[in-house]
Amino acid sequence: MKVTLMACSDNPEILWNAFRLGNLMLEQMDDVTIFLNGPSVTYAALNSKQYPLTELAKLFTLSEGVLLA
């Protein structure tokens, strides 16, 4: 199954949940793509201890997820 998630927010909690959901879906499904639109493209600048966005994004791409911006 192919799934695409679209993130359009610069809220770190929303992006954190999008990456977590994407990683969970990769464990269950074949093809997952996360499309970052608008302010969500700057997710790396929103990285923090509470929301480790860069770690989740790295795990997502290393698990063969597709990250588009």
N, C-alpha and C positions, 0 to 999 in steps of 0.2 A: 504494500500500500504506500502511496506517496502522500505526504502531508507537508503543508507550508504554513508556518506561523509568521505573522506580520506584527512587528513592534513599531509603534509610532510615538513613543513617549521618552522623555528624559528622566522619568522617575525611576531611580535605581531599583526599587522594590518590584516594579512591573517588569523591568528587564531581567532581574534576577529570577523571577518566576517563569518568564519566557524561556530562558536558558535551561532552567531546571526541568521544565516540561519537555523541552526539546531533547534533553539527555535521557529522560525517562522513556520517551517515545522511541528513541534510537534503540533502546534495549528491547522494545516490543515489536517494532516495525522495521521495514526495509529502508525507506528513503524519507529523510526529514530535512527540510530547508527552513532556515530562519531568515526572513527578509527584514532588514533594518531600514526604516524610512524616517526621513526628517531628523528630529533631534536625537533619535535613538542611535544614530551612527556614531555619536561620541560616547558610546558606552564605556570605553576604556578610561575616560576622564572621570567617570562616576564610580570607579572601583574603590572599595573600602573594606575594612575588616568585616563589617556586618553584611555587605553585599559584594562578595569576591567575583565580580563579573568577568574579569580577564581569565581567571581559573576555569570558570564554567564554560566560557567561550572556547578556551583551549581544549578542554575535554570534549566539547561538542565537535570541534573540527577534527580532532585526533580519532574520534569515534566514527568518522566518515559522514558527519553531518555537513550540510552545505550552508555556509554563512554568506549572505549577499547584502550589500549596502549600496 
